[in-house]
C-alpha cells in the first residue's frame, strides 16, 4: 500500500505533487520521490528515504520548473524494507521512449511474470511491473495500449500513474478496483492523487474517482478515457475504510469517516457493556469510538495521547513496531484511573499495540478494560497490498477463538464487528473481505505458496 500523485500544471507541477504527497504521507513513510518530464525530452526523478519533507534535502522544490510530474510515497509489501529496492518513481528507457512509474498495490504473481515472461529474476513487484510495461510498449508502441494488457497478465491490485516524455500522464486502476485513485481536470490543470482528501486539501473541489479497469490519459490538451476489456467483480479493499484511508477521503462515493462512525454504531448497538468511559485508540479508532458512544450513551473521553511526531506504527518495518509503541502513546491518568473503560480500535491484527496499551492503562489505574474492535477478526493473510501476508502473524489466525485472543491481549472482554455489519456500515454489497473470510476475489490462489513468497522479505 502506497500513495501516488500526478499533476499537469504550467511550470508548477512539482510543487503540486509535493503538496499532494504531504497529504498522502499516511500511506507510506519508507521513501518518497518525484519524477518530472523535462523540456529536453527526458524523464528524471529524485527519490529519498523517509518522509516527504526530507526530499527537500535532495530537491530544491521552488527551483524545478516542469509542466508534468508524478510522485510516490512508499509502504513496502513486497521486496525489501531497505531503501532503494521498490522506491519510486522508477524511470526506464525503451528506445526513444522514457517513462516513470508510481504504483500502489501488490502484484501477487510477480515472480511468475519475472521467470516466465521477462526471463530474469526480480525481487520486487515494482521492478516486474516496470519491465512488463516496458516489454508491452515494445510490442504495442503505445503506452495506453500497453497498460490495457495488464489485466490479462497481472494478478493482484494496482492503481498507477505513468509519466512519459511524449509528454503524457497515464492513470490506471485494476479491474477489481481494489485501491482508490481520483483525478481532476478543469481545462487548464490535470491533477490526481490516491485519495480524494489530498485533492480537497489543496483546494480542488471537483474531482472524480477512476472506475475499475479505467485508464485515463492526458497529453497536455485533452483527456482520453478507455477501459480494459477484461471484467472482474468490483472488490474495493475493506481495509481502506477500516484503517488505511484518511477519514476525510471518499472512496466509491462513501466518506470514510461516516463509514467508521457507522461501524462503531453497529458495534455499540449490539453490546450491553457497563462502563464509565469510551477511550479511542488514536487516531484511527476515533471515528468508530464516536459511533459507539452514540449507540451506547457511554461518554467518550481522551484517555490516550498520541505522539504526533512518530509515524503510523502499522506501516513501519517489523523491527521498529515494538520499539515505538511505548513512545507513541501515553495515558491521561485523570481520565482512566479507577474507571471501567471501553477501549475502541479500528482493527486487531498482530495484537502488539493493544496488548501493550492494556498493560499501560492498567498501570495507570484503569479498573476494567473492555476492548471493542470496529472490524471482524482478521484470520487470513492479505495479498492485495496490506502488510500481513501470513496467517502465523495474525493474533486471530490459527483457529484461535475470540476468548483465546481476549486472554492473550489481557482484556476483561473482547468483541468484534460482524462481517455483515461491515457491509452495512459502508453501504457496499461488494467489498474485498478476504482477510476476514478467506474468500479471495481473485480465484484459485495458493495461500501456502503466496505466504512463502511474501514472507521472504527482510
Secondary structure, DSSP 8 states (H G I E B T S, - for coil): --EEEEEE-TTTHHHHHHHHHHHTGGG--SEEEEEEE-TTS-EEEEEEES-GGGGGGT--GGG---SEEEEEEE--SSS-SSTTSS-S-EEEEETTEEEEEEEEEEETTHHHHHHHTS-S--SSHHHHHHHHHHHHHHHHS-HHHHHHTHHHH--EEEEEEEEETTTEEEEEE-TT--S--EEEE-SS-EEEESSHHHHHHTT----EE--TTEEEEE-SS-EEEEE-S------EEHHIIIIIS-TT-EETTEEHHHHHHHHHHHHHHT-----SEEEE-TTTTHHHHHHHHHHH---EE--EEE-TTS--GGGS-HHHHHHHHHHHEEE-HHHHTT-EEEEEES--SSSHHHHHHHHHHHHTT-SEEEEEESS----S---SSSS---GGG-TT-TT--HHHHHHHHT-SEEEE--HHHHHHHHT-S-EE-HHHHS--SSSS--HHHHHHHHHT--
